[in-house]
Amino acid sequence: MEYSQQELQHCAYWYCLFQHWGVNMTNYSGYVEHSDFYIAPQSYQDAFEFLCQLTFESEETVFYIGKAIEYDKSYGFDEDDNFYLEDEVRFEWNEEKEEWVCY
C-alpha cells in the first residue's frame, strides 16, 4: 500500500511536533502491533515513516516507536536482543480523522 498525500502530511505533522518538543532525532526503533520484530534503529523521521508504511502494509492500525537504548554488553543478551525501547509511544490510525493519533 502506498501513502496518500494526506497520510504523508500527517506523518510530517507528528515529526514536526516531536522536533518542537526537543526529541533527539537519532536511534529510534519500533514495531507494528502483533509483529515479532523491531525495525533497525534509525532517525526518528525515518523510523516513523517506515512504521507508518509497514503498519498499512501489514493491514494493522497500531504501531509503537521509542528511543532505541543499547543493552549493556555485560548482561549477556543474545545478538538479536541488543537494544530495548525507552519512552515508547503508541500511534493508532484514526479512520474518522484519517490521521495517526498518539496515545
Contacts in CASP RR format, 6 or more apart in sequence:
PFRMAT RR
TARGET T0000
AUTHOR 0000-0000-0000
METHOD contacts of the structure
MODEL  1
MEYSQQELQHCAYWYCLFQHWGVNMTNYSGYVEHSDFYIAPQSYQDAFEF
LCQLTFESEETVFYIGKAIEYDKSYGFDEDDNFYLEDEVRFEWNEEKEEW
VCY
1 53 0 8 1.000
1 56 0 8 1.000
1 57 0 8 1.000
3 11 0 8 1.000
3 52 0 8 1.000
3 53 0 8 1.000
3 56 0 8 1.000
6 98 0 8 1.000
6 99 0 8 1.000
7 52 0 8 1.000
7 56 0 8 1.000
7 98 0 8 1.000
7 99 0 8 1.000
10 98 0 8 1.000
10 99 0 8 1.000
10 100 0 8 1.000
11 48 0 8 1.000
11 49 0 8 1.000
11 52 0 8 1.000
11 100 0 8 1.000
13 99 0 8 1.000
14 48 0 8 1.000
14 91 0 8 1.000
14 100 0 8 1.000
14 102 0 8 1.000
15 44 0 8 1.000
15 45 0 8 1.000
15 48 0 8 1.000
15 49 0 8 1.000
18 25 0 8 1.000
18 44 0 8 1.000
18 48 0 8 1.000
19 25 0 8 1.000
23 44 0 8 1.000
24 44 0 8 1.000
24 67 0 8 1.000
25 43 0 8 1.000
25 44 0 8 1.000
25 45 0 8 1.000
26 43 0 8 1.000
26 44 0 8 1.000
27 41 0 8 1.000
27 42 0 8 1.000
27 67 0 8 1.000
27 68 0 8 1.000
27 69 0 8 1.000
28 41 0 8 1.000
28 42 0 8 1.000
28 43 0 8 1.000
28 44 0 8 1.000
28 47 0 8 1.000
28 48 0 8 1.000
28 65 0 8 1.000
28 66 0 8 1.000
28 67 0 8 1.000
28 68 0 8 1.000
29 38 0 8 1.000
29 39 0 8 1.000
29 40 0 8 1.000
29 41 0 8 1.000
29 42 0 8 1.000
29 47 0 8 1.000
29 65 0 8 1.000
29 66 0 8 1.000
29 68 0 8 1.000
29 83 0 8 1.000
29 85 0 8 1.000
30 38 0 8 1.000
30 39 0 8 1.000
30 47 0 8 1.000
30 51 0 8 1.000
30 63 0 8 1.000
30 64 0 8 1.000
30 65 0 8 1.000
30 66 0 8 1.000
30 68 0 8 1.000
30 85 0 8 1.000
30 88 0 8 1.000
31 37 0 8 1.000
31 38 0 8 1.000
31 39 0 8 1.000
31 51 0 8 1.000
31 63 0 8 1.000
31 64 0 8 1.000
32 51 0 8 1.000
32 54 0 8 1.000
32 55 0 8 1.000
32 58 0 8 1.000
32 60 0 8 1.000
32 62 0 8 1.000
32 63 0 8 1.000
33 55 0 8 1.000
33 60 0 8 1.000
33 61 0 8 1.000
33 62 0 8 1.000
33 63 0 8 1.000
33 64 0 8 1.000
34 58 0 8 1.000
34 60 0 8 1.000
35 58 0 8 1.000
35 60 0 8 1.000
38 68 0 8 1.000
38 83 0 8 1.000
38 85 0 8 1.000
39 47 0 8 1.000
39 50 0 8 1.000
39 51 0 8 1.000
39 54 0 8 1.000
41 47 0 8 1.000
41 68 0 8 1.000
41 83 0 8 1.000
42 50 0 8 1.000
44 65 0 8 1.000
47 65 0 8 1.000
47 66 0 8 1.000
48 65 0 8 1.000
51 63 0 8 1.000
51 65 0 8 1.000
51 91 0 8 1.000
52 63 0 8 1.000
52 100 0 8 1.000
54 63 0 8 1.000
55 61 0 8 1.000
55 62 0 8 1.000
55 63 0 8 1.000
55 93 0 8 1.000
56 93 0 8 1.000
61 92 0 8 1.000
61 93 0 8 1.000
62 90 0 8 1.000
62 91 0 8 1.000
62 92 0 8 1.000
62 93 0 8 1.000
63 90 0 8 1.000
63 91 0 8 1.000
64 85 0 8 1.000
64 88 0 8 1.000
64 89 0 8 1.000
64 90 0 8 1.000
64 91 0 8 1.000
65 85 0 8 1.000
65 88 0 8 1.000
65 89 0 8 1.000
65 91 0 8 1.000
66 85 0 8 1.000
66 86 0 8 1.000
66 87 0 8 1.000
66 88 0 8 1.000
66 89 0 8 1.000
67 85 0 8 1.000
67 86 0 8 1.000
67 87 0 8 1.000
68 83 0 8 1.000
68 84 0 8 1.000
68 85 0 8 1.000
69 83 0 8 1.000
69 84 0 8 1.000
69 85 0 8 1.000
69 86 0 8 1.000
70 82 0 8 1.000
70 83 0 8 1.000
71 77 0 8 1.000
71 81 0 8 1.000
71 82 0 8 1.000
71 83 0 8 1.000
71 84 0 8 1.000
89 102 0 8 1.000
89 103 0 8 1.000
90 102 0 8 1.000
90 103 0 8 1.000
91 100 0 8 1.000
91 101 0 8 1.000
91 102 0 8 1.000
91 103 0 8 1.000
92 100 0 8 1.000
92 101 0 8 1.000
92 103 0 8 1.000
93 99 0 8 1.000
93 100 0 8 1.000
93 101 0 8 1.000
94 100 0 8 1.000
94 101 0 8 1.000
END
